[in-house]
């Protein structure tokens, strides 16, 4: 179970305690009879056992059914200079090259040789990797492609020209000349 997952707890002999609860950011679910019970990072069987043990303190031989009603789907995020930035569900194995393709590919304004991969190690620490997609997209470089993990984020920065282009456009319009039109046409 993960934070954000929703479970349904059904008591066989005491249905008045039945409820649906979400795993909170601290990893607990708050249950009517029991208060907070830590369920994050447990399997459904382990979670059922934890709830049953806790309920045994208040009920005589409780029997429960624990169902996973909704879960946080594993996903990754692509932001920056791609055609369709956003969060994407992970279905099977996805590499960094495939992640960029799923997000519609690079915009012309992207800096493809300095894409940042942010990978959570735990709640307090993240690893940062710099990926060069110009190298990754070659026949030799494709072997170096990185597998995307749940909660990874790819950040595609703007290239140097796209950062200064708005200023060049304003300056050329101020000059009112054809120079700006020729520069923008390139």
N, C-alpha and C positions, 0 to 999 in steps of 0.2 A: 504494500500500500504506500501511496505517496501523498504528500500534502495536496489538498484539493480534491482527492478522491472522495466519493460519496458511498457510504455503506448503509444497508438496511439491517437492523437488528430486530429479530422476532423471537419473543419468548413463548415457548409452547404452552406453558401453564399459567402464565401471567401476562396476557396480551396487552394489559394496560401500560406496560413498560415498553412496548414496541415503539420504534422510532427510526427515522432516517437521519443520519448525521454526516457531516463533512469532516475530513481530516483537516484540522486547522494548521496554520503556518508553524506552530510549535510542535506538531506531530500528534497532538491529542485530539480525541473526539470527546465531546461533553455529552454524557448520557444521563437521563432522568434519575435513575436510581443510584448511579455509581459516581457521578461527577466526571472528572477528566480521566481518560484512559489513553496511554501512549500506544498508537497503532502504526505510526509511520515506520516504514522499513520492515514491516512484518508481512508474512504471507497471510492469506485469508485464514488458513488453519491456525496459524500462530495467533492471529488477532482474535479468532473465535475462542481459543483457549484462554487468552488474557482476559477477555470479557467474562467468560464463564467463571474463571477463578475469582475475579473481582466480585461478580454477582453472588458467588457462593458465600460471601461474607454477610449478605443480607437475605438471601433466599435459600431455601432447602433444595439442594440438588437441581439447580436451574438447567433447563435444556434450551439452547438457543440455536437459531439459524442465522448465519451471517451471509448476506448477499452483497456483491459489488454492484451498485446501481449505476454509477457513472465514474469515470476515471479520467485523469489528466492524460491526454494522449501525448506520447513522446513527440517532441517537435524541435525545430531549430529555427533561427531567425536570420534573415538576410536584410541588411540595411545599407543605405547609401546609394551609390551610383549603379543601380541595376534597374531594369525596366519595370519590375513588379516587386518592390520590397515588401517584406511581411514575414509572418510566421507560417511554416510549412510542417505538416505532419510527417513523421518518419515512418515509412512503410518498407520494412526490410533494411537493407544496407544502402546508405547514401554517401557518396564521396563529396568532397568540396567542389569538384568540377560539376557533378550532377546537381548540387545545391544551387550553383550559379545558373545552370541551365533551367532549373525549375523556377527560378525567380525571373525568367525572361531574358537572361544574358546581361552582359555589361552594356551600359550606355557609352556613347562616344566620350563622355566626360570622365570616365572611370580611370583610376590609376591601377591597372591590373597587376603591376609588379609589387604592390605593397598592400595586399588585402590582409586585414587583421582577423584572426580567428581567436575569439574569446571563449575559453572552455572553463566551466565551473569545476573546481576540484572539490569544494564543499561550500557551505553557506558563507564562509568568510574569505575564501581564497579562490582566485581564478588564474589560469595560465593564459598567456597571450603568445600567439604564434604569428609570425609574419609569413604570408604565402605569396609566392610569385607565380601568378597564373600564366604569364607568358612562358615560363619554363614548364609548368605543370601540363600545359596543353600541347607539348611536343611529344613525339613518340617515346623519347627517353624519359622525359619528365613525368609522364602519366603513371609510372611506377611509384613515384613519390607522392601521389595523390593521397590526401588524408581522409579517413572515414569520419563522417559527421556523427556526433553523439547527441543524445537528448540534451536540450538546453544550450547547445552551442550557438554562438552568434558570429556571423561573418559580416564584417564592416568593410564596405568598398568605398575608399576615399575618392575625392575628386582629383583629377590630374592638375598639374600646374597651370596649363593653359586655360582650363575651365574656371580656375580660381580668379584669374586676372581678366578674363573675357568681358565680364560686365563693366569693368572700369575702362577697358579699351573702347567698348561700344559707346559709353557716355562721353569719353574724351573725343572720339571721332565725330559724334553728333554735335558736340560743342564746336568743333572745327567746321562742321557743316560740309564736310567734303566727301569726295568720292573715295578717299583713302579708307575711310571707315567701312564703306560698303564693300570695297574690294577685300579688306581684311576679314569681314564677317562671311564673305562668300567662300573663303578657303575653308 
